[in-house]
């Protein structure tokens, strides 16, 4: 299944719509030290893509929300934090958003909205409200995100195994050729 075929969820918001689709989870590994030994830890974070247009391109001409009468488009990849995540002020964190190469928050002219702008915070709140509704409507969405990650990783390992089998077959053929030459010398 390619990204464009994944189910898209739609939510009404601020004179516009917000679309959400599930992406492959993010896998992070790190090492912790307990004082006795080091231990490798794996963390999986479910991810979604959120945008104001169904094509997930973040263009006002394709979809927008209104903030103080102006049109804005947005497109972000968003990861779900675990239940114990806290921000720099010690407050619980639920979502971590990052703009994609073509996304972020944009105004009607296609320019990036500054982090300092009031509209930026309003757009963020609109996105998070849609994400909270999405999560309430789809409580098991993270399993799908994990499945997509696991399928991608499996596919990668299958391709690697195929490549290694082909390399091994080539090496075996070359070894037989060398053996043939050795046998010819001995004859």
Beta strands, then each sheet from edge to edge (+ up, - down):
strand 1: 8-13
strand 2: 16-33
strand 3: 38-51
strand 4: 65-67
strand 5: 70-80
strand 6: 95-107
sheet 1: 1+ 2- 3+ 5- 4+
sheet 2: 1+ 2- 3+ 5- 6+
end
